[in-house]
Amino acid sequence: MTWEERWHPLREEWVIVAAHRQNRPWTGETLAGREAPIPGYVDDCYLCPGNSRISGAVNPTYRTAYVFDNDHPCVGDAAPNHSSAAGVLRARPANGIARVVCYSPCHNTTLAELTPVEMMALMHVWRDQYLDIGARPEVTHVLTFENKGEVVGVSNPHPHCQIYGTNFVFKNIETEVKAGQKHLGQTGRVLFQDVILAEKQDGRRVIFENNSAIAFVPYFARYAYEVYVAPKATHPSLASLSAQELQDFGEAMQAVLVKYDNLWQMPFPYVMALHQAPTDGAQHAGFHFHAEFHPPLRKPNLLKYLAGPEIGGGSFLSDTAPEDKAAELRNQSCVHYRLARSLSAAPEAIPI
């Protein structure tokens, strides 16, 4: 079994090699379209409450967000190192921790459809996990992310995300840290604050805003419907947001997700990542916490394929104008289409 980190000297980044994950359970196709015998429950889903996982562990009958250590981790406390690398070929154990967060016990819901109370509870889970995992001496970065939809390779449609605590800082975050430090040194200003200011002054790409949070398709978007969600004030992570900022951030995230689903009246696939400061003990002045959504679709059933420029050259070629895509999202309702349908079918249930 190969389970280690290997250094990519040309890109100056670590690559995690976790070949044992190739055999992890794949239930995306078999469970996604099934009707649950009990609303929100599928009897052979290994993430549903009360069901067994491949490790033999049995999920509790959880009623809120549920966190557990990943049964097929890519990093771990006792990661082996079988490499015989030498010279320019470097390897080390992939030490760290990998966890799974089930958003809800309901198999047939999504992050977009959580209630405000459930969303706020999840914000607290994300914050607490960042603090808990990041406090470990071997962890220098905590990456919280969600892969949603079969087109991005999700192995189970039950609403969930993953959290990796690693002994290295993922490349995108490392680059943002360096860019933020450079901009702060040159201008005395926070780079992301200048991005927010430019987006607000232009206005065409802002798709949602409340008192302390903002969501926008960035001017430099790489994917057609790429969206950033951020607190307006600079924070290194979720951990330093006030209660009101946390609520506003969750509201902004959910507004984006509902607009995504409403766009084509379907569960919208994406990769979401929380960009939080490294937990290596250093001061990361100029880093501004935010969430990034990277949807792979340009149109229904039309993927943005990563090809020569992206994979071969390392730079994105965008096929759409961010202003046009932002307008499409901005024009969508903040009421989820499935909720709107249920309310129209039972008008007496519409709240006054």
Secondary structure, 3 states (H helix, E strand, C coil): CCEEEEEECCCCEEEEEEHHHHHCCCCHHHHHCCCCCECCECCCCCCCCCCECCCCCECCCCCCCEEEECCCCCCECCCCCCCCCCCCCCEEECEEEEEEEECCCCCCCCHHHCCHHHHHHHHHHHHHHHHHHHCCCCCCEEEEEEEECHHHCCCCCCCEEEEEEECCCCHHHHHHHHHHHHHHHHHCCCHHHHHHHHHHHHCCCEEEECCCEEEECCCCCCCCCCEEEEECCCCCCHHHCCHHHHHHHHHHHHHHHHHHHHHHCCCCCEEEEEECCCCCCCCCCCCCCEEEEECCEEECCEECCCCHHHHHHCCCCCCCCHHHHHHHHHCCCCCCHHHHHHHHHCHHHCCC
